[in-house]
């Protein structure tokens, strides 16, 4: 498995924001979103065996592990690694763009799936995979404009996501004022969470390994 970095920090987003977490960031992504903040993970990295990854994770005290990227589902051994972590008592989440098959992951894994909006430059066109998400999964919409938000709201309603999964709305830093995003959510009446990137607030937008 090709790994860009493994580090211990706090989870910055989603329902587990603020919790101690071990991040395993894999190398490679098949999308090129215009606002991507982890482009350094597109290439490079180091080949690591599952045993090496498990040993590195075990060096840290957290019992929550996030498998991220890049796009982690590009790693053929991802389901096996997730199962091994679960069997060792870890809570496991996978952060994915959702446009690759997710069915091979163990049922207990929390899938945090990013539905790509038009503003990303990689708009999601096939949304059939949303039907396969489970109640403990999370769906994230990164919005860089009110038009993006309106598109996301249409998907939320058309796919009947409310009450089925946690919905996260993430304003692109520097492009959307969080107060505006909060207003959009409140005015819509939709049951969604404003999802700010806590790690950037704490350590700054350019910090890595935190």
C-alpha positions as CSV (number, residue, x, y, z in Angstrom):
1,X,0.0,0.0,0.0
2,X,1.4,3.4,-0.9
3,X,1.3,5.8,2.0
4,X,2.0,9.6,2.1
5,X,1.9,10.0,5.9
6,X,0.7,8.5,9.1
7,X,0.3,10.9,12.0
8,X,-1.6,11.5,15.3
9,X,-3.8,14.5,15.7
10,X,-7.4,15.5,16.3
11,X,-10.1,14.8,13.7
12,X,-10.9,18.1,12.0
13,X,-14.2,17.4,10.4
14,X,-17.5,15.5,10.7
15,X,-19.3,14.1,13.8
16,X,-16.0,13.1,15.4
17,X,-14.4,16.5,15.1
18,X,-12.0,17.3,18.0
19,X,-11.4,13.6,18.8
20,X,-7.8,12.2,19.0
21,X,-7.3,10.2,15.8
22,X,-4.5,8.4,13.9
23,X,-4.5,9.5,10.2
24,X,-3.3,7.1,7.5
25,X,-3.1,9.2,4.3
26,X,-2.7,7.1,1.2
27,X,-1.1,8.3,-2.0
28,X,-2.9,8.8,-5.3
29,X,-6.3,10.2,-6.4
30,X,-8.2,9.8,-9.7
31,X,-9.9,13.2,-9.4
32,X,-8.5,16.7,-9.5
33,X,-10.8,19.0,-7.6
34,X,-9.9,22.6,-8.0
35,X,-9.9,23.4,-4.3
36,X,-8.1,20.3,-3.2
37,X,-6.0,20.9,0.0
38,X,-4.1,17.6,-0.1
39,X,-2.6,17.7,-3.7
40,X,0.7,16.7,-2.1
41,X,-0.8,13.2,-1.8
42,X,-1.4,12.8,-5.5
43,X,2.1,11.2,-6.0
44,X,5.1,10.0,-4.2
45,X,4.6,8.2,-1.0
46,X,6.2,5.0,0.3
47,X,5.2,1.4,-0.1
48,X,4.2,0.0,3.2
49,X,2.9,-3.4,4.1
50,X,-0.3,-3.8,6.1
51,X,1.8,-5.1,9.0
52,X,4.0,-2.0,8.9
53,X,0.9,0.3,8.9
54,X,-0.7,-1.5,11.8
55,X,2.6,-1.2,13.8
56,X,2.8,2.5,13.1
57,X,-0.8,3.0,14.1
58,X,-0.3,1.1,17.4
59,X,2.5,3.6,18.4
60,X,-0.2,6.2,19.1
61,X,-2.8,6.1,21.9
62,X,-5.9,6.9,19.9
63,X,-8.5,4.2,19.2
64,X,-10.0,6.0,16.2
65,X,-8.3,5.7,12.8
66,X,-9.1,7.6,9.7
67,X,-8.1,6.1,6.3
68,X,-7.9,9.0,3.9
69,X,-5.9,10.3,0.9
70,X,-5.7,11.0,-1.9
71,X,-8.4,8.5,-2.5
72,X,-8.0,5.5,-0.2
73,X,-10.2,3.1,-2.2
74,X,-7.5,3.1,-4.9
75,X,-5.6,0.8,-2.5
76,X,-6.5,-2.8,-3.3
77,X,-5.8,-3.9,0.3
78,X,-7.9,-1.3,1.9
79,X,-10.8,-3.7,3.0
80,X,-8.2,-6.1,4.6
81,X,-6.5,-3.3,6.5
82,X,-9.8,-1.9,7.7
83,X,-10.8,-5.4,8.9
84,X,-7.5,-5.9,10.7
85,X,-7.9,-2.5,12.5
86,X,-11.4,-3.4,13.5
87,X,-10.3,-6.7,14.8
88,X,-7.8,-4.9,17.0
89,X,-10.6,-2.8,18.6
90,X,-10.2,0.4,16.6
91,X,-13.0,2.5,15.4
92,X,-12.4,3.0,11.6
93,X,-13.5,5.6,9.2
94,X,-12.7,5.9,5.5
95,X,-12.8,9.4,3.8
96,X,-13.7,8.9,0.1
97,X,-15.0,10.8,-2.9
98,X,-17.6,8.0,-3.3
99,X,-17.2,7.5,-7.0
100,X,-15.5,4.1,-6.6
101,X,-17.0,0.9,-5.1
102,X,-17.4,0.9,-1.4
103,X,-19.2,-2.4,-0.9
104,X,-15.9,-4.3,-0.1
105,X,-15.4,-2.4,3.1
106,X,-16.5,-4.1,6.3
107,X,-19.9,-3.0,7.5
108,X,-18.6,-1.5,10.7
109,X,-16.5,1.1,8.8
110,X,-17.8,4.6,8.8
111,X,-17.8,5.9,5.2
112,X,-17.4,9.7,5.0
113,X,-18.3,10.2,1.3
114,X,-17.7,13.6,-0.4
115,X,-20.4,14.2,-3.1
116,X,-18.5,16.4,-5.6
117,X,-20.4,19.6,-6.4
118,X,-20.1,21.5,-9.7
119,X,-17.6,24.0,-8.2
120,X,-15.2,21.2,-7.6
121,X,-14.7,20.7,-11.3
122,X,-15.4,17.0,-10.8
123,X,-19.1,17.0,-10.4
124,X,-20.7,13.7,-9.4
125,X,-23.0,12.5,-12.1
126,X,-23.8,9.0,-10.9
127,X,-25.3,9.2,-7.5
128,X,-26.7,5.6,-7.3
129,X,-24.1,4.7,-4.7
130,X,-25.8,7.0,-2.1
131,X,-28.5,4.3,-1.8
132,X,-25.9,1.9,-0.3
133,X,-24.9,4.1,2.6
134,X,-25.8,3.1,6.1
135,X,-27.1,5.2,9.0
136,X,-23.6,5.5,10.6
137,X,-22.1,6.9,7.4
138,X,-21.7,10.6,6.6
139,X,-22.2,12.5,3.4
140,X,-20.2,15.7,2.8
141,X,-20.9,18.5,0.3
142,X,-18.0,21.0,-0.2
143,X,-19.5,24.2,-1.5
144,X,-17.7,27.1,-3.0
145,X,-20.7,29.3,-3.8
146,X,-24.4,29.6,-3.2
147,X,-25.0,27.8,-6.6
148,X,-23.0,24.9,-5.2
149,X,-25.2,24.9,-2.1
150,X,-28.4,24.9,-4.2
151,X,-27.1,21.9,-6.2
152,X,-26.2,20.1,-3.0
153,X,-29.7,20.9,-1.6
154,X,-31.2,19.4,-4.7
155,X,-29.2,16.2,-4.2
156,X,-30.1,16.0,-0.5
157,X,-33.8,16.2,-1.3
158,X,-33.8,14.1,-4.4
159,X,-31.8,11.3,-2.8
160,X,-33.8,11.6,0.5
161,X,-30.6,11.8,2.6
162,X,-32.2,13.5,5.6
163,X,-32.7,11.1,8.4
164,X,-30.8,8.4,6.6
165,X,-27.2,9.6,7.0
166,X,-25.4,12.5,8.6
167,X,-25.2,15.4,6.1
168,X,-22.1,17.7,6.3
169,X,-21.9,21.1,4.5
170,X,-18.3,22.4,4.2
171,X,-17.7,25.9,2.9
172,X,-14.5,26.3,0.9
173,X,-12.1,28.3,3.1
174,X,-11.5,31.7,1.6
175,X,-14.4,31.5,-0.8
176,X,-17.5,31.1,1.3
177,X,-18.0,32.9,4.6
178,X,-19.1,30.3,7.2
179,X,-21.8,32.7,8.3
180,X,-23.3,32.5,4.8
181,X,-23.2,28.7,4.8
182,X,-24.9,28.7,8.2
183,X,-27.6,31.0,6.9
184,X,-28.2,28.7,3.8
185,X,-28.6,25.7,6.1
186,X,-31.0,27.5,8.5
187,X,-33.1,29.0,5.7
188,X,-33.4,25.6,3.9
189,X,-34.7,23.9,7.1
190,X,-32.7,20.8,6.1
191,X,-31.2,18.7,8.9
192,X,-27.5,19.2,8.1
193,X,-24.3,20.2,10.0
194,X,-22.1,23.1,9.2
195,X,-18.7,21.4,8.8
196,X,-15.7,23.7,9.4
197,X,-12.2,22.3,9.2
198,X,-11.2,22.4,12.9
199,X,-7.6,21.5,12.2
200,X,-7.2,24.6,10.0
201,X,-8.7,26.8,12.6
202,X,-6.3,25.4,15.3
203,X,-3.0,25.1,13.3
204,X,-3.6,27.1,10.1
205,X,-4.5,26.3,6.6
206,X,-1.1,25.2,5.4
207,X,0.0,23.0,8.2
208,X,0.7,19.3,7.5
209,X,0.8,16.3,9.8
210,X,-1.7,17.9,12.2
